[in-house]
């Protein structure tokens, strides 16, 4: 498997009120078979979840607090892990494929994740948590760029100003990923 830890596509929408849902066609057109997407809850879309499952593409996301589901079977139930196969949705709108709802207690707080990887051996609950935590690395990169470049209090509504901030962040993020990878190799530690 080829892993770069770097973004492969960037889409920008000037409409600040735009929905994440508009990015689905762009996203799906660039996915390869057997990939794993880490997505925010803004991408919750039963039709797209079924399409991803049908085409051998996988995802991990956070369900919204009011997400409807019915438990089909329990894979694991301990004091810190609740792993269940579910039917996602309601009678009015639901996924045709079974999904997996994984709830994990971590540092005293419960976290909920939704995935179409129904085999817990293939994607264990602890790995789901570890992967989703990595999703926030780009947010860390944005914060680092803002601090290093003095942009923390800089606000602009111009397209050019926004794009400069985005590209500066992507470039710094790429450098940090390469540096982290080199340090991991040199110290013989995992990335």
N, C-alpha and C positions, 0 to 999 in steps of 0.2 A: 504494500500500500504506500502511496506517495503522499507525504504530509509536508506542507510548507509552513503552516501556521500564519500565512500571510493572506490578506484579502485578494481575491481574484477579480472582483467586479465592484464598481461603485456606481450607484444611481443617485441622482439628486433631483428633488422636486422643489420648485420654488414656492409651491403652495404650502404655507406653514400649517394649514388646516387639513392637508391631505392625509389620506389613510394609508397605513402599511399595506392594506389589501391590494392596492394598485400595483405593487411590485411583484405580485405572484407570476404574471406572464414572463417578465424579464428573468426572474429567479429560476423558474422551472426550465426555461429554454437553455440555461447554462449548466444544469446539473448533470453529472455523470451517474451511471448506474452504481448502486451499492455505496453511495455517499451518505454522510450523516450531517444534517443541518442542525445547528443550535439556534433557536429562534425565540424571540420575545413573544409575550402573549398577544401582542397586536396582530400576529399572523394566524390566529385561531380561525380555521376555515375547514369545515368538515369535508366539503367537496374536494378541496386541494389535498387534504390528508389522505382521502381515498385515492386520488390520482397519484400521489407520491408512493403509496403502498402498492398500487397496481403496477407501477413502473420500477419497483425495486430500489426506491430511494427512501431514506429514513430520516427521522427528525426527533429532536427532544425540544420541548417547549414547556412553558408554565401554563397551566390552565387558569382561566379566570375564576374568581371566587364563586361565581354563580353558575359555573359550567355544570350542565346536567349530564348524568351518567347512571348506569345500572351495573352493579358488580356481577360479573359472570362467574369468576372463580378467584380464589385467593392463592397466590403463589408463595407469599411469605408474610407472616404477621408476628412481629416481635415488638418489644418495648420501643425500639428505635426505627423499625422499618415496616411499612405497610406496602406490599407489592401485590397489585391486583390486575387481572384482565377485566376490562370493562366494555360495555357498549356505550360509546360516546354520543351524547345528544339526547334529544327527546323524541316523542312520537312524531312531532311535526318536522324535525330536521335531525338526522343522525348519520354517523359514519356507517358504511356497510361492513367495514373490516373491524375486527376487535382491536382495541387499543390497550395500552398498559398505563395505569396510574400508579406512580411510585411516590410515596410520602416518606420523608426521612427526617429524623430528629438530629439536628446538628447544632452544637453549642447552645442547647436549650430552646431552639426554635424549630418548628416543623416547616419543611419545604416540600412543595408538591411539583411533580413533573409528569408530563404526558409524553408518551412515545408510541410509535408504531412498531418498535422492535419488541415483539411479544415474548421472545425467548430470553429469560433472565440469565441464562448461562452466557449468552452472546453479549449482553449488555447488563452487567450486574448493577444493582442500585448504587453502590459506592462509586462506580465509574460514571454513572449519570450525574451524580453530584459533582464529582471532580471535573467532568467536562463542562458542566454548566457554570461552574465557578470561573473557568478559563474564558468563558464568553465575555466576562467583564474586563478582560485585559485591554480591549480597545478603549473602554471608558478611562482606564488608568492612563493610557497613552494620551488621551485628550487632556486630562488633568495635568500630566507632566509637561506637555507642550505649552499649555496655558501658563503654567508657573515659570518654565524656563524662558519663554519668549515674552513674559510680561503681559499676557493676554487675558489674565484672570478677570480684569475689570474692563476689558475692551469689548465693546458691543458694536456691531455693524449690521445694517440691514441690506447693505449692497451685496450683490451676487459675488463680485470679485473678492470682497473681504471674507465672505463665508468660505469661498472655494480656497483661498489662500490658507485659512485656518485648517480646512479639511486636508489639503495636500500636505501641509507641514506636519500634521498629525500622522498621516499614513506613512510619510517618509521616516519620521522618528520611530514609529511603531516597527517598521521593517528593520531599521538599524538595531533597535532593542531586541527584536526576535533573533536576528543573526548573532548579536553579541551574547545573548543568553544561551543560544545553541552552542557557540564556541566555548563558553565557560563550562557548560555541562560536559562537552567532549573532553576538555582539558582536565577537568576534575573527576572524570568518569562517574558523574552523577546524572540522574535522569533530567531531561529538559524541564 
